Amino acid sequence: MKQADLIWMNGEFVAWEDAKVHVLTHGLHYGTGVFEGIRCYDTESCGPAIFRHRDHLRRLERSAELYYMPAPFDVEALRAATNELIGRNNLRSCYVRPLMYRGYGQMGLNPLEAPVDVAIAVWEWGAYLGEEGKKNGIRTKVSSWRRISPGSLIPAAKASGQYLNSVLAKIESQKAGYEEAILLDDHGNVCEGSGENIFVVWEGRLVTPPPEASILDGITRKSVIQIARDHGYEVIERNIARAELYLADEIFMTGTAAELVPVREVDDHTIGGGQPGEVTRTIQTTFEDALHGRSDGYREWLDPVGAPANVA
């Protein structure tokens, strides 16, 4: 990864190489942390701007609440810190990783007396599944690992320890020669990728698993649903059977790191004609325009880095 100059930790800007935690940090041992993935783009309309910044920070706050972690900084404080951090690092486009975790001070499974620490890092990071994948689509594999269920953990939270589930699926797909995994839920229905939501297109209609299907209800997912409906496409949230993937006209995946990436194969079944379809391309183009400030209709999703912290 590309190193930046500074990282924000608990209210202070520290040198990248000095941003360290104690080896007995609770979150390191037990995964007691929550995080977000956010992107800043060098937009044509307002310079460096963070995409749906407050929406991401509010989800971070909700994830912390679900895991009994009192947030030591509110949304506006974290927003201001992020904007300043990007400016101090002289970045115009970057990935943003806020992390809230149980720190050093207590060991054992009861974390409630351990302090809650917060860090924010920013660095240059290209498309997670590659520019080639965004252009021509990726090959995916349905994983043998099932997505975590709400009976065991909290799929709606973006929690650190939960991502071991995604790590196993990702490693499995990579070792088998695929770019990404698709996980089923504990009922055998299509859930999501290792780090992306999934959309299936049939006859111009979009279908995507609902929040109750153990998905993380992604910020990019919400954005794409709005864009699709603005284009007049019908969007249906319902359970999807595995076999329906193989018969789809088009499939694409969405996420902050991956952005919007077409899927050209699932389990060696070619999707559509093996190339990104018309619906996917239409939504992808509009989404890219929104990210880069080329669309007035979605300007409200952009938080300019230079904007005052108290601007609503």
C-alpha positions as CSV (number, residue, x, y, z in Angstrom):
1,M,0.0,0.0,0.0
2,K,1.1,3.6,-0.6
3,Q,2.2,5.3,2.6
4,A,0.9,8.8,3.5
5,D,2.5,11.2,5.9
6,L,0.1,11.4,8.8
7,I,-2.6,9.3,10.5
8,W,-5.1,10.7,13.0
9,M,-5.3,8.9,16.3
10,N,-7.6,10.0,19.2
11,G,-7.5,13.6,18.3
12,E,-3.8,13.9,17.3
13,F,-2.0,13.8,14.0
14,V,0.9,11.4,14.2
15,A,3.5,10.3,11.6
16,W,2.5,7.2,9.6
17,E,5.3,5.1,11.0
18,D,4.5,6.2,14.6
19,A,0.8,5.2,14.5
20,K,1.1,2.1,16.7
21,V,-0.9,0.2,19.3
22,H,0.1,-2.0,22.2
23,V,0.4,-5.7,21.5
24,L,-2.2,-6.4,24.2
25,T,-4.8,-4.1,22.5
26,H,-8.2,-5.8,23.0
27,G,-9.3,-5.4,19.4
28,L,-6.1,-7.2,18.2
29,H,-6.9,-10.3,20.2
30,Y,-10.7,-10.5,19.9
31,G,-11.7,-8.4,16.9
32,T,-13.6,-5.9,19.0
33,G,-13.6,-3.0,16.6
34,V,-15.8,-1.4,13.9
35,F,-14.7,0.4,10.8
36,E,-15.7,2.1,7.5
37,G,-14.4,2.2,4.0
38,I,-14.8,5.6,2.4
39,R,-13.4,7.3,-0.7
40,C,-12.4,10.8,-1.6
41,Y,-12.4,11.8,-5.3
42,D,-10.8,14.7,-7.1
43,T,-14.0,16.0,-8.5
44,E,-14.5,18.3,-11.4
45,S,-17.0,20.5,-9.6
46,C,-15.6,21.0,-6.1
47,G,-12.1,19.6,-5.9
48,P,-11.3,16.8,-3.5
49,A,-14.6,15.6,-2.1
50,I,-15.6,12.6,0.0
51,F,-18.5,10.5,-1.2
52,R,-21.4,10.2,1.2
53,H,-19.1,11.1,4.1
54,R,-21.7,11.6,6.8
55,D,-23.6,8.4,5.8
56,H,-20.5,6.4,6.3
57,L,-19.7,8.0,9.6
58,R,-23.2,7.5,10.9
59,R,-23.0,3.8,10.0
60,L,-19.7,3.7,11.9
61,E,-21.5,5.2,14.9
62,R,-24.4,2.6,14.6
63,S,-21.9,-0.3,14.3
64,A,-20.2,0.9,17.5
65,E,-23.6,1.1,19.3
66,L,-24.4,-2.5,18.3
67,Y,-21.2,-3.7,19.9
68,Y,-21.6,-1.6,23.1
69,M,-18.8,0.8,22.2
70,P,-19.4,4.4,23.3
71,A,-18.0,6.6,20.6
72,P,-15.5,9.1,22.0
73,F,-15.9,11.4,19.0
74,D,-19.1,12.3,17.2
75,V,-19.8,12.3,13.5
76,E,-18.9,16.0,13.0
77,A,-15.7,15.7,14.9
78,L,-14.6,12.7,12.8
79,R,-15.7,14.5,9.6
80,A,-13.6,17.5,10.4
81,A,-10.6,15.3,11.4
82,T,-10.9,13.4,8.1
83,N,-11.0,16.5,6.0
84,E,-8.0,18.0,7.7
85,L,-6.1,14.7,7.5
86,I,-6.6,14.6,3.7
87,G,-5.4,18.2,3.4
88,R,-2.4,17.6,5.6
89,N,-1.4,14.6,3.5
90,N,-1.8,16.7,0.3
91,L,-4.1,14.1,-1.3
92,R,-6.7,14.8,-3.9
93,S,-8.1,11.3,-4.1
94,C,-7.7,8.6,-1.6
95,Y,-9.3,5.7,0.4
96,V,-10.3,6.6,4.0
97,R,-10.3,4.1,6.8
98,P,-11.8,5.2,10.1
99,L,-11.4,2.5,12.8
100,M,-13.0,2.5,16.3
101,Y,-11.7,-0.3,18.5
102,R,-11.3,-1.5,22.1
103,G,-7.8,-0.5,23.1
104,Y,-5.2,-1.6,25.7
105,G,-6.2,-1.9,29.3
106,Q,-8.2,-5.1,29.8
107,M,-7.9,-8.7,28.6
108,G,-10.6,-11.4,28.5
109,L,-13.9,-11.6,26.8
110,N,-15.6,-8.8,28.7
111,P,-14.4,-5.6,26.9
112,L,-16.5,-3.0,28.7
113,E,-13.7,-1.6,30.8
114,A,-11.3,-1.4,27.9
115,P,-10.9,2.1,26.4
116,V,-12.4,2.9,23.0
117,D,-9.8,4.3,20.6
118,V,-10.3,5.9,17.2
119,A,-7.9,6.2,14.3
120,I,-8.3,7.5,10.7
121,A,-5.9,6.6,7.9
122,V,-5.9,7.8,4.3
123,W,-3.9,6.6,1.4
124,E,-4.0,6.3,-2.4
125,W,-5.7,3.1,-3.5
126,G,-7.0,2.2,-6.9
127,A,-10.1,0.1,-7.7
128,Y,-10.1,-2.9,-5.4
129,L,-10.9,-5.4,-8.2
130,G,-8.8,-3.6,-10.7
131,E,-9.6,-1.2,-13.6
132,E,-9.7,-4.2,-16.0
133,G,-12.4,-5.7,-13.8
134,K,-14.4,-2.5,-13.8
135,K,-14.2,-2.3,-17.6
136,N,-14.7,-6.0,-18.7
137,G,-16.1,-7.8,-15.7
138,I,-14.7,-10.3,-13.2
139,R,-15.0,-14.1,-12.7
140,T,-16.6,-15.1,-9.4
141,K,-17.1,-18.3,-7.4
142,V,-19.9,-19.2,-5.0
143,S,-18.0,-19.9,-1.8
144,S,-18.3,-23.0,0.3
145,W,-18.3,-20.6,3.3
146,R,-21.7,-19.2,4.3
147,R,-22.2,-15.6,5.3
148,I,-22.4,-15.0,9.1
149,S,-26.0,-15.2,10.3
150,P,-27.8,-12.8,12.6
151,G,-28.2,-15.7,15.1
152,S,-24.4,-15.6,15.7
153,L,-23.2,-12.1,15.0
154,I,-24.6,-8.8,13.6
155,P,-24.4,-8.7,9.8
156,A,-25.7,-5.2,9.8
157,A,-22.6,-4.0,11.6
158,K,-19.3,-3.4,9.9
159,A,-17.3,-5.0,12.6
160,S,-13.6,-6.1,12.4
161,G,-13.8,-9.6,13.7
162,Q,-16.7,-10.5,11.5
163,Y,-14.5,-10.1,8.4
164,L,-12.7,-13.4,9.1
165,N,-15.7,-14.8,7.3
166,S,-15.0,-12.7,4.2
167,V,-11.3,-13.5,4.4
168,L,-11.9,-17.2,4.2
169,A,-14.2,-16.8,1.2
170,K,-11.8,-14.4,-0.5
171,I,-8.8,-16.8,-0.1
172,E,-10.9,-19.7,-1.3
173,S,-11.9,-17.9,-4.5
174,Q,-8.4,-16.6,-5.2
175,K,-6.8,-20.0,-4.8
176,A,-9.3,-21.4,-7.2
177,G,-8.4,-18.8,-9.8
178,Y,-11.3,-16.4,-9.5
179,E,-11.3,-12.7,-8.7
180,E,-14.1,-12.7,-6.1
181,A,-16.3,-14.9,-4.0
182,I,-20.1,-14.9,-3.7
183,L,-21.4,-16.0,-0.3
184,L,-24.8,-17.6,0.4
185,D,-26.7,-16.9,3.6
186,D,-27.5,-19.6,6.2
187,H,-30.6,-20.5,4.2
188,G,-28.7,-21.0,1.0
189,N,-29.9,-17.8,-0.7
190,V,-27.5,-15.4,-2.4
191,C,-26.1,-12.9,0.1
192,E,-23.2,-10.8,-1.1
193,G,-19.5,-10.8,-2.2
194,S,-16.6,-10.9,0.3
195,G,-16.7,-7.1,0.3
196,E,-19.5,-6.1,-2.0
197,N,-23.3,-6.2,-2.5
198,I,-24.7,-7.9,-5.5
199,F,-27.3,-7.0,-8.2
200,V,-28.8,-9.3,-10.7
201,V,-30.5,-8.1,-13.9
202,W,-33.4,-9.9,-15.7
203,E,-35.2,-8.3,-18.6
204,G,-34.2,-4.8,-17.5
205,R,-35.3,-5.3,-13.9
206,L,-32.7,-5.3,-11.0
207,V,-33.0,-7.7,-8.2
208,T,-30.8,-7.6,-5.0
209,P,-30.9,-9.4,-1.7
210,P,-32.8,-7.5,1.0
211,P,-31.2,-6.3,4.3
212,E,-32.8,-9.2,6.2
213,A,-30.7,-11.6,4.1
214,S,-27.7,-11.0,6.3
215,I,-26.2,-8.5,4.0
216,L,-24.3,-5.3,5.0
217,D,-26.6,-2.6,3.7
218,G,-24.0,-0.8,1.7
219,I,-23.8,2.9,1.1
220,T,-22.9,2.2,-2.5
221,R,-25.8,-0.2,-2.7
222,K,-28.2,2.5,-1.6
223,S,-26.7,4.9,-4.2
224,V,-27.0,2.5,-7.0
225,I,-30.6,1.7,-6.1
226,Q,-31.4,5.4,-6.3
227,I,-29.6,5.8,-9.6
228,A,-31.3,2.8,-11.1
229,R,-34.8,4.1,-10.1
230,D,-33.9,7.5,-11.4
231,H,-33.2,5.8,-14.8
232,G,-36.6,4.2,-14.6
233,Y,-35.5,0.7,-13.8
234,E,-37.5,-1.4,-11.4
235,V,-35.5,-2.5,-8.4
236,I,-36.7,-5.5,-6.4
237,E,-35.3,-6.5,-3.0
238,R,-35.9,-10.3,-2.5
239,N,-34.2,-13.5,-1.9
240,I,-32.2,-14.9,-4.9
241,A,-31.5,-18.6,-5.4
242,R,-28.0,-19.7,-6.4
243,A,-29.2,-21.1,-9.7
244,E,-30.8,-17.8,-10.7
245,L,-27.3,-16.3,-10.9
246,Y,-26.4,-18.6,-13.7
247,L,-29.5,-17.6,-15.7
248,A,-29.1,-13.8,-15.2
249,D,-28.9,-11.4,-18.1
250,E,-26.4,-9.3,-16.2
251,I,-24.8,-9.2,-12.7
252,F,-22.7,-6.5,-11.0
253,M,-21.3,-5.9,-7.6
254,T,-21.0,-2.7,-5.6
255,G,-18.9,-1.4,-2.8
256,T,-16.8,1.5,-1.7
257,A,-13.5,-0.2,-2.5
258,A,-14.7,-2.0,-5.6
259,E,-17.0,0.8,-6.8
260,L,-19.3,-0.8,-9.4
261,V,-17.8,-3.9,-11.1
262,P,-19.6,-6.1,-13.7
263,V,-19.6,-9.9,-13.2
264,R,-18.9,-11.9,-16.4
265,E,-18.8,-15.4,-14.9
266,V,-20.2,-17.3,-11.9
267,D,-19.0,-20.8,-11.3
268,D,-17.8,-21.0,-14.9
269,H,-21.2,-20.0,-16.2
270,T,-20.9,-17.1,-18.6
271,I,-23.3,-14.3,-17.7
272,G,-25.2,-12.8,-20.6
273,G,-22.7,-12.6,-23.5
274,G,-19.7,-12.6,-21.3
275,Q,-19.4,-8.8,-21.4
276,P,-21.0,-6.0,-19.3
277,G,-24.6,-5.4,-20.3
278,E,-26.5,-2.3,-21.2
279,V,-28.2,-1.9,-17.8
280,T,-24.9,-2.3,-15.9
281,R,-23.1,0.1,-18.2
282,T,-25.8,2.8,-17.9
283,I,-25.8,2.6,-14.1
284,Q,-22.0,2.4,-13.9
285,T,-21.6,5.5,-16.0
286,T,-24.0,7.5,-13.9
287,F,-22.4,6.3,-10.7
288,E,-19.0,7.3,-12.0
289,D,-20.3,10.7,-12.9
290,A,-21.7,11.1,-9.4
291,L,-18.4,10.1,-7.8
292,H,-16.4,12.5,-9.8
293,G,-18.7,15.5,-9.5
294,R,-19.9,15.4,-13.1
295,S,-23.6,15.2,-12.2
296,D,-25.6,18.0,-10.7
297,G,-28.3,15.6,-9.6
298,Y,-26.1,13.8,-7.1
299,R,-24.0,16.7,-5.9
300,E,-25.4,16.4,-2.4
301,W,-23.5,13.1,-2.0
302,L,-20.2,15.0,-2.2
303,D,-18.5,16.5,0.9
304,P,-15.8,18.9,-0.3
305,V,-12.7,18.4,1.8
306,G,-12.3,22.2,2.1
307,A,-15.8,22.8,3.4
308,P,-16.2,24.0,7.0
309,A,-17.0,21.3,9.5
310,N,-20.3,22.8,10.6
311,V,-21.8,22.9,7.1
312,A,-24.9,20.6,7.0
